Every structure is written in structure tokens, then in C-alpha cells.
Amino acid sequence: MTTETFEFQVEARQLLQLMIHSVYSNKDVFLRELVSNASDALDKLRLEKLRDDSLDADVSDLHIRIDVDKDARTLTVRDNGIGMSYDEVGKLIGTIANSGTATFLQELKEAKDAAGAEGLIGQFGVGFYSGFMAADEVTLVSRRAGESQGTRWTSRGEATYTLEKVDDAPQGTSVILHLKPADPENQLHDYTSPWQIKDIVKRYSDFITWPIRMVPEQADGEDTPEPETLNSMKALWARSRDEVSDDEYHELYKHISHDWREPLETIRLQAEGTFEYQALLFVPAHAPHDLFTRDFKRGIQLYVKRVFIMDDCEELLPPYLRFVKGVVDAADLSLNVSREILQQDRHIRMMRRRLTKKVLSTVKDFMTKDADRYATFWREFGTVLKEGLVTDSENRDAVLAVSSFATTHSDDEPTTLAGYVERMKDGQDDIYYLTGESRQSIENSPHMEAFRAKGIEVLLLTDAVDEVWVDAVGEYEGKRLRSVAKGEIDLDAQGDEKADEDREKQAEDFAGLLGWMREQLGEDIKEVRLSARLTVSPACVVSDAHDLTPALENMYRAMGQEVPRAQRILELNPGHQLVKGLNEAYKEREDRSGLVESAELLHTLAVLAEGGQPKDPARFVKLVADRLERTL
């Protein structure tokens, strides 16, 4: 047979070199690309046979086979699919990025026969050339189904390629890679190793529809063993719900998540139309230990038509749903899609939007239909879900609707904001909350005294994110979210003349002390005033209505952001004996130097009561010790 030699076009040559060295960061994907092309060829033959019964082609055992020859250092990927004619090899393989599958899909659309078209893979035309990452030379032998003569294509991936007609080619296509010399220092890319081939097929092509077979290694003196199938072919997300058992779903979840426990919920989603994709998501029953670490890996795997593309696909769900595990299989994405491309892809954004809404609606179903599962979910993932109140303005209302919070209304039952609003007292305009390190510390806070005395419900927020989301949300159903530790609080009924008169008298009576203490405490505070929120404690410190809380200041500093330290406001309880005594002493003495330490102690005690630290711990200890000594 005559062998003809052809030159790659200059642009094609440059693209080939760029593609070989730059497009794929992981060399193992060359096998994924070749297997995908083979699967594509099998799909084409199946469809052609359905359309043309007279086609002379054997479709009784369609499969993909991988053969390894360690001595010759060759790796062969063969299929018994549609194959190619001489002209097609020259056109499709000799010209980079000319996609046979894309043309085939167009023909199907024009014929209005799209049945099965969604099963085709290699629409992008460059995957075949990835073989040159592992091989010095590539040989392709192909015979189109129904034809008697085959074609051999050979190239070293440089300037030229050769074409010749052959008589003994089997139906389908074989790609023979003449592998590069072995690297003794890097055994991770030894493509003559059967176990590495199995690992790559399992990782990237486990759910390909057709069987991928390989003959196991043969021991000396043994007969040639039968080929074994390397892939499971079980793309559970592509099968109807009644065809898959819960055990199969759970096994897939355990495989993806490396969690030995069963998931809390399985979520199926299938989108049809202009952009098709299938998703199988899992909500775990337990939060992983590293959920809040910087290196935590997302759990969504991206496939394109059952071909594995990447683990840890961050673009498919927002960070506050990073605990969700699963698989998303898209129909119209490139096999060599990068993370940078994903960030800009319109279809990815569409999928992300719908997947997010589906997960949140599933949590809503927990809340309304299964209290036990909702309780488990919120205990494990409530903290991370609340991040969405800050970062996802589009879905903020949906996140808020499935969020619940500890409250003074119940010792163990959390409440939603809707539940809080239903219980609000007549005339109450605000939703009150207090943040802190623990429920116990919040309940014991002096800021809670007036609310407890008047039976007004307060949300008890103990997660770090609570410091942030309350400002981001701002209000709920027209009710302002208001911290009981910020701004002025007056819970007395409006229009109470006696209460107004009492406050005016107290203001006059304590005016001198308040001004004097403001001068003595200096830059430590912004203001000293009488408090309407204290009933038991002598004093407390509060933030101004629009200032950052100390906890939020510390959070920003921990993240490397410098923020000015806000001055606090010292509030005194005019009904407390200590404050009354201090005021009388102030009015009776001309020399008030002895009261300075009392004012300083009162301020520091207020700081300690809210969980803060004394400005000068050693001085505070000395002042307390001196006072105790005087009482003995």
C-alpha cells in the first residue's frame, strides 16, 4: 500500500505543541480523552445501526479495550465503534480541532433525530492529541463500519504525519501510543503499569456507558486470562429513581465523601432544554472536622457526559454550602475546561443558581416536614449556612427562612424569626438579640436584665458569623434587628408621665457625677449616662448604635484588617446602692480624689461583666486587693 506524507499547517503545528505542553496540567487525562473518543465512536455506531438496518456492522459486543505491552512500551486504546474512512482520517485527525462529533450532532439536528445525541462526548476535537504528552509517536488504525478497507495514520507530533490504506484493519479505531522512555525517578506516570491504568480509568471513566476491558497481567506458565472490565458503568444520576436502591446511592456517597456514615438526604436534579445537566447531591449527617479550615475541599465532582473532569468544583455551589457532596454531569461543557473558564461560564452560573435553590428548598422541607432531620442538619451545619446571610444577597431570604436561633423563649427549642415575630409583645417594634461566646454568658449579661424583667424575648447568638449577619440582614418583615448591647434602650411604655418625670429627676440628680466620671475615665469611654436596661447590676458598657462591637473589631483584626478601636459608653444603674453611694459621696466631698479609684473599678467591673479584659489587669488586681484589705 502507498504511504503518503503530509505536513501540518503552521497554525496547526503551533496549536499542537501548545496543546501538548500547556492545555492539560495532569498528564493522566490523555487516557480519559482517548477513552472518551472511543465511547463516542461506539455511541455513533449504535445510532447509525438504528437508523440504517442495512449497515454491515457487528454491534453484538460493543466495548473499549486497553492493551499494554511493557517490552515494546506501547499502550493501545481500541474500540469496535463507527470507525473512520481514509478521507475522514485525513480530515478529522490530520486537522486539529475539526470535530467529527460536532458535525455528527449537526447532522442529527438537521434530520430532527436527536435521540441519543446527548450521549456523545468528544465535541472538541483536540483530545486525541493529548496522547503526545505520554508518547513519542502515535499510530491510529481505523476502519469505518460497512467498509472493507482501513487507514493507518502515524505522526511524531512534529511537522508531518503519514497516511496509508490497510487491508487487515478491524472495525473501529485503535490508537497505539509508543510511550516515551521510562523515568526511573517518577513512577507515578508509568503507563505500562496495569494498576495505574486501572486507577486512571476508575477515576476518570468509571461511569462511561460501555465496558472498558483490559487483560490482567499474566504469570509465567499461565494461560492468557480473560479480559476484566475496569469500569462500573453505573452512572446513578443518569438512571431513574425507581431503578436505583438507597444502598446504591449511599455507596456512591461514601465513595465520594470518604464518610462511613449514610447521608442525611439524597437530592436528585435533572435539567432539560437548551442546557442539559444532571445532579446527584448528598447532605451529610455529620459535619467534617475540617469544615472551617482554609484547606477544606468542596465535595462536588464535575463530569461532562459521564467523563470525570474535576474534584472539588468550587463554582457549582456557594461557599456556605461547601458541606454538600455529590456529582454534577453537564452535557455541553468542554472536556478540557479549566477553573478559570468555569468562573466565567454562563451555563455554570445557571447550574449554580438552580443547585443552590434546590439545596435550600430541601432544608426547608426538613424544617416543615421532619423536625428531627432539621434539628440534626442545623446542629451540624447551621453555623456555616448562616454565612450565606452575609455573602449571598440573592438567596438571603431563603437562607433566613431556614435559619433558627436560640432564644430566651425556650431553653432547648430554637426559633425562626417568623416565630419570634408571632410572639412579639404589643407595641414592640424591634427584634432584640445579643451576641456572646455562650448561651450562659449571654443570659448572665447585665444587658439582659431589663428584658428579663419585662419578659421580652431576646435571640441568643453565639456563633462568630452572628456578629456579621445581623448587620447584613438589618430587618425582618419591617422589624429592625437590634442589639440589646448597642445604643440607648428604653423599654418603658411610651407616654408614661410618671416614668418621664422620674427620669428627669434622676438626670438632674446624677448630672454632676456623670460629667465628673467622664473626665476621670478619659479616652477609655465616649460617654457616661444613666441606664434603662439595668435592674440588678451597677453598671455596663455598651456600643454606640452604629459602632462595631469589640468582638467584631477582634474578628477583623484577626483577618489582618486594621479598624479603629471604638470608644464604649458606660451606663450606670441609678437604682443600685453602689451607684447611689458614689453619687452621694461625689456631692458631699469637695476633694474627690479618693473616688477616682471607685470610678475606675466600676468601669472595669462593667467591662468584665460583658466578657472583656481590663485595660491594665495588674492595676485592677491591686485596686481590688487594697479595697478588700480595708474591709478586714
C-alpha positions in Angstrom: 0.0 0.0 0.0 1.2 3.5 -0.8 2.1 5.7 2.1 1.6 9.5 1.7 3.2 12.1 3.9 1.5 15.4 4.7 2.6 18.5 6.6 0.7 20.0 9.4 -0.2 23.6 8.7 1.9 26.2 10.6 -1.0 27.2 12.8 -1.9 23.5 13.4 1.7 22.8 14.3 1.8 25.6 16.8 -1.5 24.7 18.3 -0.4 21.0 18.6 2.8 22.0 20.6 0.8 24.4 22.8 -1.9 21.8 23.4 0.6 19.0 24.2 2.6 21.1 26.7 0.1 23.6 28.1 -3.6 22.7 27.9 -3.5 19.7 30.3 -1.9 20.2 33.7 -2.4 16.5 34.5 -0.9 14.1 32.0 -3.1 11.2 33.1 -6.1 12.8 31.3 -4.7 11.7 27.9 -6.2 8.3 28.7 -9.5 9.9 29.7 -9.6 11.7 26.3 -8.9 8.5 24.3 -11.5 6.5 26.2 -14.0 9.3 25.7 -13.4 9.4 22.0 -13.8 5.6 21.9 -17.1 5.8 23.8 -18.2 8.5 21.3 -17.4 6.1 18.4 -19.5 3.3 20.0 -22.4 5.7 20.5 -22.2 6.8 16.9 -22.3 3.2 15.6 -25.3 2.3 17.8 -27.2 5.3 16.4 -26.2 4.6 12.8 -27.3 1.0 13.1 -30.7 2.1 14.5 -31.1 4.5 11.6 -29.8 2.1 8.9 -30.6 -1.6 9.4 -28.6 -2.5 6.2 -25.3 -1.2 7.7 -22.8 -4.1 7.7 -21.5 -3.8 11.2 -21.2 -6.0 14.2 -22.9 -4.4 17.3 -23.2 -7.6 19.4 -20.4 -6.7 21.8 -19.6 -3.0 21.7 -16.7 -2.2 24.0 -13.4 -0.4 24.6 -10.2 -2.4 25.2 -6.9 -1.2 26.6 -3.7 -3.3 25.9 -0.3 -2.8 27.5 3.0 -4.1 26.1 5.7 -3.5 28.6 8.5 -4.8 26.4 7.6 -2.7 23.4 6.5 0.2 25.7 3.2 0.6 23.9 -0.3 1.4 25.2 -3.3 0.8 22.9 -6.8 2.0 23.2 -9.2 0.3 20.8 -12.9 0.3 20.1 -15.2 -1.5 17.7 -17.3 1.5 17.0 -18.1 3.6 13.9 -14.5 4.0 12.7 -13.3 6.4 10.0 -12.7 6.2 6.3 -9.5 7.3 4.6 -10.9 10.7 3.8 -12.3 11.1 7.3 -8.9 10.3 9.0 -7.2 12.9 6.8 -9.8 15.5 7.6 -10.6 14.8 11.2 -7.3 13.6 12.6 -5.0 15.5 10.2 -6.6 18.8 11.1 -6.5 19.8 14.7 -9.8 20.9 16.3 -12.0 19.7 13.4 -14.6 17.8 15.4 -16.3 14.8 13.9 -18.8 14.6 16.7 -19.8 18.3 16.3 -20.6 17.5 12.7 -22.4 14.4 13.6 -24.6 16.3 16.1 -25.4 18.9 13.5 -26.5 16.2 11.1 -28.7 14.8 13.8 -30.3 18.2 14.4 -30.9 18.8 10.7 -32.5 15.3 10.4 -34.6 16.1 13.6 -33.4 12.8 15.0 -31.7 13.8 18.3 -32.5 10.6 20.1 -29.3 9.5 21.9 -27.3 12.6 20.8 -26.8 13.6 24.4 -24.7 10.6 24.9 -21.9 11.8 22.6 -18.7 13.1 24.1 -15.8 14.3 22.1 -17.2 17.5 20.6 -13.9 19.5 20.9 -11.5 17.9 18.5 -8.2 18.2 20.4 -8.4 15.4 22.9 -6.8 12.9 20.6 -3.6 14.9 20.5 -3.2 14.7 24.3 -1.7 11.3 23.6 1.6 13.0 22.6 2.0 14.1 26.3 2.9 10.4 27.0 4.1 9.2 23.6 6.9 10.0 21.2 4.9 8.6 18.4 1.2 7.9 17.9 -0.3 5.4 15.4 -4.0 5.3 14.6 -5.6 2.5 12.7 -9.3 2.8 11.7 -11.9 1.2 9.5 -15.3 2.6 9.1 -18.2 0.3 9.7 -19.5 -1.1 6.4 -16.3 -0.5 4.5 -13.7 -3.2 3.7 -10.5 -1.1 3.8 -8.9 0.6 6.7 -6.5 3.5 7.2 -3.3 4.0 9.2 -2.2 7.4 10.4 1.2 8.0 12.1 2.9 11.0 13.5 5.6 12.0 15.9 3.7 15.2 16.7 6.1 17.4 14.9 5.9 18.7 11.3 4.4 15.8 9.4 2.1 12.8 9.5 1.6 9.9 7.2 -1.5 8.2 5.8 -1.8 4.8 4.2 -4.6 2.4 3.3 -4.5 -1.1 5.0 -6.5 -4.2 4.3 -6.5 -6.0 7.6 -7.9 -3.3 9.9 -10.7 -4.5 12.2 -13.9 -2.4 12.5 -13.5 0.6 14.7 -10.4 2.6 15.8 -7.2 1.7 17.6 -4.8 4.3 18.9 -1.3 2.9 19.6 0.9 5.1 21.8 4.6 4.5 21.6 5.4 5.7 25.1 8.3 8.0 26.0 11.3 6.4 27.8 10.6 5.5 31.4 11.6 7.9 34.1 13.1 5.9 36.9 12.7 8.9 39.3 9.0 9.2 38.6 7.0 6.0 38.7 3.7 7.9 39.0 3.4 8.2 35.2 4.4 4.6 34.3 1.7 3.9 31.7 2.8 0.3 31.2 1.7 -0.4 34.8 -1.7 -2.2 34.8 -2.6 -0.9 38.2 -2.0 2.7 37.2 -4.2 2.2 34.1 -6.9 0.7 36.3 -6.6 3.7 38.7 -6.9 6.3 35.9 -9.9 4.5 34.3 -11.6 4.2 37.7 -11.0 7.9 38.5 -12.0 9.4 35.2 -14.1 6.9 33.2 -15.8 4.7 35.7 -19.3 5.8 34.6 -18.8 5.5 30.8 -21.7 3.6 29.3 -19.6 1.0 27.5 -17.4 -1.7 29.2 -13.7 -0.8 29.3 -11.7 -4.1 29.3 -8.1 -5.0 29.9 -6.3 -8.3 30.1 -4.8 -8.8 33.6 -1.1 -9.4 33.9 -0.2 -13.0 33.0 2.1 -15.0 35.3 4.8 -17.2 33.8 3.3 -20.5 32.6 -0.3 -19.4 32.9 -2.8 -19.3 30.1 -3.8 -15.9 28.9 -6.5 -14.7 31.3 -9.9 -13.4 30.2 -10.2 -9.6 29.9 -11.6 -7.9 33.0 -14.0 -4.9 33.0 -12.4 -1.9 34.7 -15.4 0.5 35.0 -18.6 0.1 36.9 -20.8 1.7 34.1 -23.2 2.8 36.9 -23.9 6.5 36.4 -26.6 6.5 39.1 -27.5 10.1 38.4 -28.5 9.1 34.8 -30.9 6.4 35.9 -34.4 6.9 37.0 -35.1 6.9 40.8 -37.0 3.6 40.7 -34.0 1.8 39.1 -31.6 2.7 42.0 -31.7 1.5 45.5 -31.0 3.6 48.6 -28.0 1.4 49.2 -26.5 2.2 45.8 -26.9 5.9 46.4 -25.3 5.6 49.9 -22.4 3.6 48.4 -21.8 6.4 45.9 -21.9 9.0 48.7 -19.4 7.1 50.7 -17.1 6.7 47.7 -17.3 10.5 47.0 -17.1 11.8 50.6 -15.0 9.1 52.3 -17.6 9.1 55.1 -18.5 5.8 56.6 -21.9 7.0 57.6 -25.1 7.3 55.5 -26.1 10.7 54.2 -28.9 12.7 55.8 -30.6 13.3 52.4 -30.1 12.5 48.7 -31.1 15.2 46.2 -31.7 14.4 42.5 -32.0 17.1 39.9 -32.3 16.9 36.1 -32.5 19.9 33.8 -33.6 19.7 30.2 -33.8 22.2 27.4 -31.2 24.4 25.9 -28.6 23.4 28.5 -28.9 19.9 30.0 -27.4 18.5 33.1 -28.0 16.0 35.9 -27.1 16.3 39.5 -27.0 13.9 42.4 -26.2 15.7 45.7 -25.9 14.5 49.2 -26.4 16.3 52.5 -24.1 14.6 55.1 -25.4 13.7 58.5 -22.3 15.0 60.3 -20.0 18.0 59.7 -16.4 17.1 58.8 -13.8 18.1 61.3 -12.1 20.5 58.9 -15.3 22.3 57.7 -14.0 25.7 58.8 -10.3 25.3 57.8 -8.8 27.2 54.9 -7.8 23.9 53.1 -11.3 22.3 53.3 -12.2 20.7 49.9 -15.6 21.1 48.4 -17.4 17.9 47.7 -18.9 18.4 44.2 -17.4 16.4 41.3 -17.9 17.7 37.8 -18.5 15.3 34.9 -19.1 16.0 31.2 -21.3 13.3 29.7 -20.1 10.8 32.4 -16.5 11.7 31.9 -14.8 12.9 35.1 -13.5 16.5 34.8 -12.5 17.6 38.3 -13.0 17.1 42.0 -13.7 19.9 44.4 -15.6 22.1 41.8 -16.0 25.3 43.8 -18.1 27.1 41.1 -21.1 24.8 41.4 -22.2 25.8 44.9 -21.6 28.8 47.0 -19.1 28.5 49.9 -21.8 28.4 52.6 -23.0 25.1 51.0 -19.5 23.6 50.9 -20.5 20.7 53.0 -22.8 19.3 50.2 -21.3 16.3 48.4 -22.2 14.9 45.0 -21.9 14.8 41.3 -22.9 17.2 38.5 -22.9 15.8 35.0 -23.2 18.5 32.2 -23.9 17.9 28.6 -22.4 20.9 26.8 -19.1 21.7 28.6 -15.6 21.1 27.2 -13.7 18.2 28.5 -10.6 20.3 29.0 -12.5 23.1 30.8 -10.4 25.0 33.4 -11.4 26.6 36.7 -10.8 30.0 35.1 -13.2 29.2 32.3 -15.8 27.8 34.8 -15.8 31.1 36.7 -16.9 32.9 33.6 -19.2 30.3 32.0 -22.9 31.3 31.8 -24.1 27.7 32.0 -22.1 27.1 35.2 -23.7 30.2 36.7 -27.2 28.8 35.7 -26.4 25.5 37.3 -25.0 27.1 40.5 -28.2 29.2 40.9 -30.5 26.2 40.5 -28.5 23.8 42.6 -28.4 26.4 45.4 -32.1 26.9 45.4 -32.6 23.1 45.3 -30.5 22.5 48.4 -32.2 25.4 50.3 -35.6 24.1 49.4 -34.6 20.6 50.7 -33.6 22.2 54.0 -37.0 24.0 54.0 -38.6 20.6 53.6 -36.7 19.3 56.6 -38.0 22.2 58.7 -41.6 21.8 57.7 -41.9 18.0 57.4 -39.2 16.4 59.5 -38.2 18.2 62.7 -35.7 15.6 63.8 -33.8 15.8 60.5 -33.9 19.5 60.6 -32.5 19.5 64.1 -29.7 17.3 63.0 -29.0 19.5 60.0 -29.0 22.7 61.9 -26.8 21.3 64.7 -24.2 20.2 62.2 -24.4 22.9 59.5 -26.3 25.9 60.9 -23.2 27.9 61.5 -21.8 27.6 58.0 -25.2 28.1 56.4 -25.6 31.4 58.1 -22.6 32.6 56.2 -25.0 32.9 53.2 -26.9 35.6 55.0 -23.7 37.7 54.6 -22.4 36.6 51.2 -25.5 35.6 49.1 -27.9 38.6 48.8 -29.8 36.8 46.0 -30.8 33.9 48.3 -30.7 35.8 51.6 -34.4 35.5 52.2 -34.3 31.7 51.5 -31.4 31.2 53.9 -33.1 33.3 56.6 -36.3 31.3 56.2 -34.5 28.0 57.1 -32.4 29.5 59.9 -33.2 29.1 63.6 -31.7 30.6 66.7 -31.5 30.0 70.4 -33.9 32.3 72.3 -34.9 33.2 75.9 -38.4 31.9 75.0 -37.1 28.3 75.4 -34.2 26.5 77.0 -33.8 23.9 74.2 -36.1 24.8 71.3 -34.6 27.3 68.7 -36.9 29.7 66.9 -37.2 31.2 63.5 -37.5 34.9 63.0 -41.1 34.3 61.9 -41.8 32.5 65.2 -40.2 35.4 67.1 -42.4 38.0 65.3 -45.5 36.0 66.1 -44.7 36.2 69.9 -43.7 39.9 70.0 -45.5 41.9 72.6 -47.9 44.6 71.7 -46.1 47.8 70.9 -42.8 46.1 70.4 -41.2 47.3 67.2 -37.8 45.6 67.2 -36.4 42.1 67.2 -33.8 42.0 70.0 -30.7 39.9 70.1 -27.4 39.7 72.0 -24.2 38.1 70.8 -21.6 36.3 73.0 -19.4 33.3 73.4 -22.0 31.0 75.0 -25.7 30.9 76.0 -24.7 31.0 79.7 -22.6 34.1 79.3 -25.3 35.9 77.3 -28.1 35.0 79.8 -25.9 36.3 82.7 -25.1 39.6 80.9 -26.2 42.8 82.6 -27.6 43.9 79.2 -30.3 41.3 79.6 -31.7 42.5 83.0 -34.5 44.8 81.8 -35.6 42.4 79.1 -35.8 39.6 81.5 -37.7 41.7 84.0 -40.3 42.7 81.4 -40.5 39.3 79.7 -39.2 40.4 76.3 -37.8 37.7 74.2 -34.1 38.0 73.1 -32.3 36.0 70.5 -29.1 34.4 71.9 -26.4 34.4 69.2 -23.2 32.5 69.9 -21.5 31.9 66.5 -18.8 34.2 65.2 -20.8 34.8 62.0 -23.7 36.2 64.1 -21.7 39.3 64.7 -21.8 40.0 60.9 -25.1 38.7 59.5 -27.4 40.8 61.8 -26.0 44.0 60.2 -26.2 42.5 56.7 -29.8 41.5 57.1 -30.9 44.6 59.1 -34.6 43.8 59.4 -37.2 41.2 59.0 -40.7 41.9 57.9 -40.2 45.5 58.7 -38.9 44.8 62.2 -35.4 46.1 62.9 -32.8 43.7 64.3 -31.5 45.4 67.3 -28.7 44.5 69.7 -29.5 44.9 73.4 -25.9 45.9 73.9 -25.9 48.8 71.4 -27.5 52.3 71.6 -30.0 53.5 74.1 -32.7 51.1 75.3 -35.9 52.3 76.9 -38.5 49.6 77.5 -40.9 51.7 79.4 -44.3 52.3 77.8 -44.4 55.5 75.7 -46.4 58.3 77.2 -45.9 57.2 80.9 -45.8 60.6 82.5 -44.6 59.4 85.9 -41.7 57.4 84.3 -40.7 60.5 82.3 -40.7 62.6 85.5 -38.6 60.1 87.4 -36.0 60.0 84.6 -35.8 63.8 84.5 -35.2 63.9 88.3 -32.5 61.2 88.1 -30.8 63.0 85.2 -30.6 66.2 87.3 -29.5 64.3 90.4 -26.7 62.4 88.7 -25.6 65.1 86.2 -22.6 66.1 88.3 -21.3 62.5 88.8 -21.8 61.6 85.2 -19.8 64.6 83.9 -17.0 64.0 86.5 -16.7 60.3 85.7 -16.4 61.1 82.0 -13.5 63.4 82.8 -11.8 60.9 85.1 -12.1 57.9 82.7 -10.8 59.9 79.8 -10.2 58.2 76.5 -11.4 54.8 77.8 -15.0 55.8 77.2 -17.1 58.0 74.9 -19.9 58.9 77.4 -21.2 58.1 80.9 -25.0 58.0 81.2 -27.8 56.5 83.2 -29.2 53.2 82.1 -32.7 51.9 81.4 -31.5 48.4 80.7 -30.1 47.6 84.2 -32.1 46.3 87.1 -29.6 44.4 89.2 -26.0 45.2 88.1 -24.5 48.6 89.0 -23.0 49.3 85.5 -22.5 48.0 82.0 -20.6 49.1 78.9 -22.4 49.4 75.5 -21.5 50.3 72.0 -23.0 53.3 70.2 -25.8 52.4 67.8 -23.5 52.4 64.7 -20.2 51.3 66.2 -18.5 47.9 65.8 -18.8 45.6 68.8 -15.5 44.6 70.4 -16.0 41.0 69.1 -16.4 42.3 65.6 -13.3 44.5 66.0 -11.3 41.5 67.1 -12.6 39.4 64.2 -11.5 42.0 61.6 -8.1 42.3 63.2 -7.7 38.5 63.2 -8.3 38.7 59.4 -5.5 41.3 59.1 -7.8 44.3 58.7 -6.9 47.3 60.8 -10.0 49.0 62.3 -10.1 51.9 64.8 -11.0 50.9 68.3 -14.4 52.3 69.1 -14.9 54.1 72.4 -17.6 52.5 74.5 -20.4 54.0 76.6 -20.6 53.4 80.3 -24.1 53.1 81.7 -24.9 53.4 85.4 -27.9 51.9 87.2 -29.3 54.8 89.3 -31.2 52.3 91.5 -28.1 50.4 92.6 -26.8 51.1 96.1 -23.2 51.3 94.9 -24.1 53.9 92.3 -26.3 55.8 94.7 -23.5 55.8 97.3 -20.9 57.0 94.8 -23.3 59.9 93.8 -23.8 60.9 97.4 -20.1 60.8 98.1 -19.5 62.9 95.0 -22.0 65.6 96.1 -20.7 65.7 99.7 -17.0 65.9 99.1 -15.0 68.8 97.8 -11.9 66.6 97.5 -13.0 63.8 95.2 -9.6 62.3 94.6 -10.5 59.3 96.7 -13.4 58.5 94.4 -11.3 58.2 91.3 -10.3 54.6 92.1 -14.0 53.7 92.7 -15.0 55.1 89.3 -12.2 53.1 87.7 -13.2 49.9 89.5 -16.9 50.4 88.5 -15.9 50.8 84.8 -13.6 47.7 84.9 -16.3 45.6 86.5 -18.6 46.5 83.8 -16.1 45.5 81.1 -15.5 42.2 82.9 -19.3 41.6 83.1 -19.6 41.5 79.3 -16.6 39.2 78.9 -14.0 41.9 78.1 -10.5 42.3 79.6 -9.2 45.0 81.9 -7.1 47.6 80.3 -4.4 47.0 83.0 -5.0 43.7 84.7 -2.2 44.2 87.2 -3.6 47.6 88.3 -7.1 46.2 88.6 -5.9 43.3 90.8 -4.1 45.8 93.1 -7.1 48.1 93.4 -9.4 45.1 94.4 -6.8 43.8 96.8 -6.5 47.2 98.5 -10.3 47.5 98.8 -10.5 44.0 100.3 -7.7 44.9 102.8 -9.6 47.9 104.0 -12.7 45.9 104.8 -10.9 43.5 107.1 
